[in-house]
Amino acid sequence: MLALALLMAAATPPAFNYCISCHSVDPAETGLPAPNLHGVIGRRAGSRPDFDYTPEMRAKGEQGLIWTRETLKSFLANPQGMVPGTAMQRLPPGAPVDEVADWLAAQATK
């Protein structure tokens, strides 16, 4: 498992370093402090059965929020502005929001 984690870390872009302390893209990894991002593009917000989302995030998903490249960019730029009450913290100023969203979107095609 450690070898797989190291391989996954090597395969992620430096921009994902902002995310990796809470999230993973390894489909087998669970028990994280934040939802697993494997297959996030096209997923309804707050819908992974193995993660305990805030009520606000679940409600946004039930209202129709689907993760796309654009919705991820908006969310990463201002999580509380898009989903007030979310547990997601705002990334530091200058964080490569577009690069993270673009990379996650590219993973959907693999």
Phi and psi restraints in degrees (value plus and minus 20) as a CYANA .aco file:
   2 LEU   PHI     -81.8   -41.8
   2 LEU   PSI     -61.0   -21.0
   3 ALA   PHI     -81.8   -41.8
   3 ALA   PSI     -61.2   -21.2
   4 LEU   PHI     -85.1   -45.1
   4 LEU   PSI     -62.1   -22.1
   5 ALA   PHI     -81.7   -41.7
   5 ALA   PSI     -61.8   -21.8
   6 LEU   PHI     -86.1   -46.1
   6 LEU   PSI     -59.3   -19.3
   7 LEU   PHI     -83.6   -43.6
   7 LEU   PSI     -64.3   -24.3
   8 MET   PHI     -82.8   -42.8
   8 MET   PSI     -62.5   -22.5
   9 ALA   PHI     -82.2   -42.2
   9 ALA   PSI     -59.2   -19.2
  10 ALA   PHI     -88.6   -48.6
  10 ALA   PSI     -48.4    -8.4
  11 ALA   PHI    -105.6   -65.6
  11 ALA   PSI     -31.3     8.7
  12 THR   PHI    -110.1   -70.1
  12 THR   PSI     128.2   168.2
  13 PRO   PHI     -93.3   -53.3
  13 PRO   PSI     139.3   179.3
  14 PRO   PHI     -75.2   -35.2
  14 PRO   PSI     -51.4   -11.4
  15 ALA   PHI     -79.7   -39.7
  15 ALA   PSI     -50.6   -10.6
  16 PHE   PHI     -92.7   -52.7
  16 PHE   PSI     -29.2    10.8
  17 ASN   PHI     -79.5   -39.5
  17 ASN   PSI     -46.3    -6.3
  18 TYR   PHI     -87.6   -47.6
  18 TYR   PSI     -44.0    -4.0
  19 CYS   PHI    -121.8   -81.8
  19 CYS   PSI     -49.4    -9.4
  20 ILE   PHI     -85.3   -45.3
  20 ILE   PSI     -40.7    -0.7
  21 SER   PHI     -91.3   -51.3
  21 SER   PSI     -40.3    -0.3
  22 CYS   PHI    -139.9   -99.9
  22 CYS   PSI     -50.2   -10.2
  23 HIS   PHI    -132.7   -92.7
  23 HIS   PSI     143.1   183.1
  24 SER   PHI    -158.8  -118.8
  24 SER   PSI     141.8   181.8
  25 VAL   PHI    -136.4   -96.4
  25 VAL   PSI     -14.3    25.7
  26 ASP   PHI     -98.7   -58.7
  26 ASP   PSI      95.1   135.1
  27 PRO   PHI     -80.2   -40.2
  27 PRO   PSI     -40.7    -0.7
  28 ALA   PHI    -108.1   -68.1
  28 ALA   PSI     -31.4     8.6
  29 GLU   PHI    -105.1   -65.1
  29 GLU   PSI     103.7   143.7
  30 THR   PHI    -149.4  -109.4
  30 THR   PSI     159.3   199.3
  31 GLY   PHI      51.7    91.7
  31 GLY   PSI       7.2    47.2
  32 LEU   PHI    -106.4   -66.4
  32 LEU   PSI     141.6   181.6
  33 PRO   PHI     -91.7   -51.7
  33 PRO   PSI     -33.3     6.7
  34 ALA   PHI    -160.2  -120.2
  34 ALA   PSI     144.1   184.1
  35 PRO   PHI     -84.0   -44.0
  35 PRO   PSI     128.4   168.4
  36 ASN   PHI     -87.1   -47.1
  36 ASN   PSI     115.9   155.9
  37 LEU   PHI    -118.0   -78.0
  37 LEU   PSI     -15.1    24.9
  38 HIS   PHI     -82.1   -42.1
  38 HIS   PSI     104.6   144.6
  39 GLY   PHI      51.3    91.3
  39 GLY   PSI       4.0    44.0
  40 VAL   PHI     -85.3   -45.3
  40 VAL   PSI     -54.5   -14.5
  41 ILE   PHI     -86.4   -46.4
  41 ILE   PSI     106.0   146.0
  42 GLY   PHI      71.2   111.2
  42 GLY   PSI     -25.6    14.4
  43 ARG   PHI    -106.3   -66.3
  43 ARG   PSI     122.2   162.2
  44 ARG   PHI     -90.1   -50.1
  44 ARG   PSI     115.6   155.6
  45 ALA   PHI     -78.2   -38.2
  45 ALA   PSI     120.4   160.4
  46 GLY   PHI      48.8    88.8
  46 GLY   PSI       7.5    47.5
  47 SER   PHI    -134.0   -94.0
  47 SER   PSI     -23.7    16.3
  48 ARG   PHI     -86.9   -46.9
  48 ARG   PSI     104.7   144.7
  49 PRO   PHI     -89.2   -49.2
  49 PRO   PSI     -37.8     2.2
  50 ASP   PHI    -116.1   -76.1
  50 ASP   PSI      -4.4    35.6
  51 PHE   PHI    -154.9  -114.9
  51 PHE   PSI     120.5   160.5
  52 ASP   PHI    -114.8   -74.8
  52 ASP   PSI      70.2   110.2
  53 TYR   PHI     -93.5   -53.5
  53 TYR   PSI     141.3   181.3
  54 THR   PHI     -87.0   -47.0
  54 THR   PSI     133.3   173.3
  55 PRO   PHI     -77.0   -37.0
  55 PRO   PSI     -54.1   -14.1
  56 GLU   PHI     -85.7   -45.7
  56 GLU   PSI     -61.0   -21.0
  57 MET   PHI     -88.4   -48.4
  57 MET   PSI     -62.0   -22.0
  58 ARG   PHI     -81.1   -41.1
  58 ARG   PSI     -61.9   -21.9
  59 ALA   PHI     -83.1   -43.1
  59 ALA   PSI     -60.9   -20.9
  60 LYS   PHI     -81.2   -41.2
  60 LYS   PSI     -61.3   -21.3
  61 GLY   PHI     -83.9   -43.9
  61 GLY   PSI     -62.8   -22.8
  62 GLU   PHI     -85.0   -45.0
  62 GLU   PSI     -45.7    -5.7
  63 GLN   PHI    -103.0   -63.0
  63 GLN   PSI     -25.1    14.9
  64 GLY   PHI      92.5   132.5
  64 GLY   PSI     -12.7    27.3
  65 LEU   PHI     -89.7   -49.7
  65 LEU   PSI      98.7   138.7
  66 ILE   PHI    -134.5   -94.5
  66 ILE   PSI     116.1   156.1
  67 TRP   PHI     -97.2   -57.2
  67 TRP   PSI      98.7   138.7
  68 THR   PHI    -145.1  -105.1
  68 THR   PSI     156.0   196.0
  69 ARG   PHI     -76.3   -36.3
  69 ARG   PSI     -65.2   -25.2
  70 GLU   PHI     -90.5   -50.5
  70 GLU   PSI     -62.4   -22.4
  71 THR   PHI     -87.6   -47.6
  71 THR   PSI     -54.7   -14.7
  72 LEU   PHI     -84.3   -44.3
  72 LEU   PSI     -62.6   -22.6
  73 LYS   PHI     -80.2   -40.2
  73 LYS   PSI     -64.7   -24.7
  74 SER   PHI     -82.7   -42.7
  74 SER   PSI     -64.7   -24.7
  75 PHE   PHI     -85.1   -45.1
  75 PHE   PSI     -65.9   -25.9
  76 LEU   PHI     -84.6   -44.6
  76 LEU   PSI     -52.9   -12.9
  77 ALA   PHI     -91.4   -51.4
  77 ALA   PSI     -51.7   -11.7
  78 ASN   PHI    -178.2  -138.2
  78 ASN   PSI      57.6    97.6
  79 PRO   PHI     -76.2   -36.2
  79 PRO   PSI     -66.1   -26.1
  80 GLN   PHI     -88.4   -48.4
  80 GLN   PSI     -49.3    -9.3
  81 GLY   PHI     -89.7   -49.7
  81 GLY   PSI     -53.2   -13.2
  82 MET   PHI    -108.6   -68.6
  82 MET   PSI     -59.8   -19.8
  83 VAL   PHI    -153.9  -113.9
  83 VAL   PSI      61.7   101.7
  84 PRO   PHI     -75.8   -35.8
  84 PRO   PSI     110.8   150.8
  85 GLY   PHI      76.1   116.1
  85 GLY   PSI     -23.6    16.4
  86 THR   PHI     -85.7   -45.7
  86 THR   PSI     134.0   174.0
  87 ALA   PHI    -102.5   -62.5
  87 ALA   PSI     -33.5     6.5
  88 MET   PHI     -84.1   -44.1
  88 MET   PSI     110.5   150.5
  89 GLN   PHI    -108.6   -68.6
  89 GLN   PSI     130.5   170.5
  90 ARG   PHI     -88.7   -48.7
  90 ARG   PSI     117.4   157.4
  91 LEU   PHI     -91.2   -51.2
  91 LEU   PSI     136.6   176.6
  92 PRO   PHI     -85.1   -45.1
  92 PRO   PSI     135.0   175.0
  93 PRO   PHI     -74.1   -34.1
  93 PRO   PSI     116.5   156.5
  94 GLY   PHI      65.9   105.9
  94 GLY   PSI     -21.9    18.1
  95 ALA   PHI     -82.6   -42.6
  95 ALA   PSI     122.9   162.9
  96 PRO   PHI     -98.3   -58.3
  96 PRO   PSI      47.3    87.3
  97 VAL   PHI     -74.2   -34.2
  97 VAL   PSI     -67.7   -27.7
  98 ASP   PHI     -81.4   -41.4
  98 ASP   PSI     -61.2   -21.2
  99 GLU   PHI     -85.3   -45.3
  99 GLU   PSI     -60.5   -20.5
 100 VAL   PHI     -84.1   -44.1
 100 VAL   PSI     -69.0   -29.0
 101 ALA   PHI     -83.2   -43.2
 101 ALA   PSI     -61.4   -21.4
 102 ASP   PHI     -83.5   -43.5
 102 ASP   PSI     -61.0   -21.0
 103 TRP   PHI     -87.0   -47.0
 103 TRP   PSI     -63.7   -23.7
 104 LEU   PHI     -82.3   -42.3
 104 LEU   PSI     -58.7   -18.7
 105 ALA   PHI     -84.9   -44.9
 105 ALA   PSI     -58.7   -18.7
 106 ALA   PHI     -85.5   -45.5
 106 ALA   PSI     -50.9   -10.9
 107 GLN   PHI     -85.8   -45.8
 107 GLN   PSI     -45.5    -5.5
 108 ALA   PHI     -86.9   -46.9
 108 ALA   PSI     -40.9    -0.9
 109 THR   PHI    -113.8   -73.8
 109 THR   PSI     -20.9    19.1
